[in-house]
Amino acid sequence: MKITDANVILRYLLKDDEQFFNKATEIIENNTLLITNEIAAEIVYVLEKVYKVPKSEIRTALTEFFNSPSIIINDKKVILTAFELFDLNNLDFVDAILLAYNHLQNYKVFTFDKKLDKLLKSNL
């Protein structure tokens, strides 16, 4: 299995450095890559907090990217649902992942976060 860090994917998506973009394109287009939840969370964090990309754009871009046939995600349905919850409920992405696990796989989530707790108790 091949895996890449968030920086390769960010350079590919942002196209902000031609040399790194070209190398990232080569890596992504010529390999099947595993993207873990941790890598997804880091990508979202950097896009949102560093590059100030709106949540709706992050959702659209990453949903499209993660649906690529060369990208493997262990909990793909959870992550894709988390993108939606992240955008629609103004949640941090990690909280959106927890909420997705709860709603899709009926995981019990313990939290002191009032907003997340309220959403966990709702029927989204």
Secondary structure, 3 states (H helix, E strand, C coil): CEECCHHHHHHHHHCCCHHHHHHHHHHHHCCCEECCHHHHHHHHHHHHHHCCCCHHHHHHHHHHHHCCCCEECCCHHHHHHHHHHHHHCCCCHHHHHHHHHHHHHCCCCCCCCHHHHHHHHCCC
